[in-house]
Amino acid sequence: MTNYLDFEKPLAEIEGKAEELRAMARKSEGMDIEDEATALDRKAATMLQDLYKSLTPWRKCQVARHPDRPHAKDYIEALFAEYTPLAGDRNFADDHAVMGGLARFDDQPVMVIGHEKGNDTKSRIERNFGMARPEGYRKAVRLMDMAHRFGLPVVTLIDTPGAYPGKGAEERGQSEAIARSTEKCLTLGVPMVSVIIGEGGSGGAVAFATANRVAMLEHSVYSVISPEGCASILWKDSEKMREAAEALRLTAQDLHKLGVADRVIPEPLGGAHRDSTAAIQSVGEAIRAMLAEMSGQKPAKLIADRRRKYLDMGTRGLAA
């Protein structure tokens, strides 16, 4: 069953009518409705193209949060072979909002780390909706340390509304854990590539995405704060989220202009959730290309280039 976003309601009606006609034909032998259903399919395809031709920043936020969008687990299972998960921070607990481990990408050993939101009620609660606690960031630091020691490229998949702001997380040093993870990204002597596959929220995303190369899916978002949070602070009204989304310049296209994102990965028409296989394949091609760009580079150059990237960030495209 397709989950439609609020701006897709007219599309839902048309696709629903086409499905109803086909259901009636299956129940009544001899009923020929294929011409009518095909006409509705064509109308739906045209409407889908029109809807996604020029999405507003707020609508892109909605697409980035779509519950059926492929998550880190889906990408890891499809793109990486011999994935061996590694768990726990060796201090407090294992954070299920962060998954990672050793794997092979195109037969090359790598370390892959990602935020995982879950895909049903039970798994979303278990994964804390992709909001990592301090132990999740400390687990990531441990895995990045291991990758550094063994000379393995690091691939991170970002999809989080932000780090978990709960009382327990703060008591266990949430801010310090995020800072340590960001620092570890900057000091890695191995290639590091990050892909924003959905939401990239605040420091919770930066802690995994301070990489040599950062790619964003076409309808993903990356921002210091959510539009709702920004609206609550600036306008004292969370309903101003549409205006906030415009002001934040959080889309992949805006961030590519600013130099925050190095490349924008095209999504299937209607978003990654409409054709997960094609979206995952496109991400795989982008990871392959980004790793190839750094092939054979010395650790000192990788570190220096990464630091320079972040010192220069945001200095271009500001007048656009």
C-alpha angles and dihedrals in degrees: 000000000000117000108217125205118228094258089052095061095108088051091049091055094052095045089045092054091050091051092047091054091051091047090053091050091052090054097043116054115218095024109131111200099141094110092053092045092048090051090052090049090054091048091049092049091052091047092049090052091049093048094052097038093089112006117186117236090255092053089049087055089054092050091047089055096045108139093224095052111119112262134207092275091056092050093047093049093048103039106030129064128207092015109187112189118220117202141198137022094249088237113064118350148315114278110213092197086075122055126182147143149133119313145148124252112191085345090302115124111242141162112239123194129176148163111249121201099181128235105242137031096272096047093043091056091045090049092043089234090291094301107135125214124213092274089058092057091044089052089052090050090052091051093046089050089054091049090051093051094050097038096244122155114242121227119189128190113203123206115140137121085219141290115313109269097200125136094249092050091052091048090053093053107267095171093047092049092051091048092049091050092049090048091050090053090055095051100047113123092204132076113277125193127180131194123197100215098173127339123007102193124187124293089337087072098035090058089067100029105057089112141143089249127024122190128184130201111242095255099033123111133215122189147147090243139005117266089245092052092046091050092050091053101040102033101018085233123097089198088074089074092119092059090044092052089054093049096047095060089215101153124110090243094054093044092050089055090050093049095245092113119044096201141007116224114214117237128211114269107282095024137289091292091066093059111014094172093057092044092051091048091052091051090050091053091050093050090049092051094046093050090048090055090062099039113138096006117145120245093247092055093046091053094044093048092048093051092047091050091058095042089054096042117130096011094112129060094023093125093050 
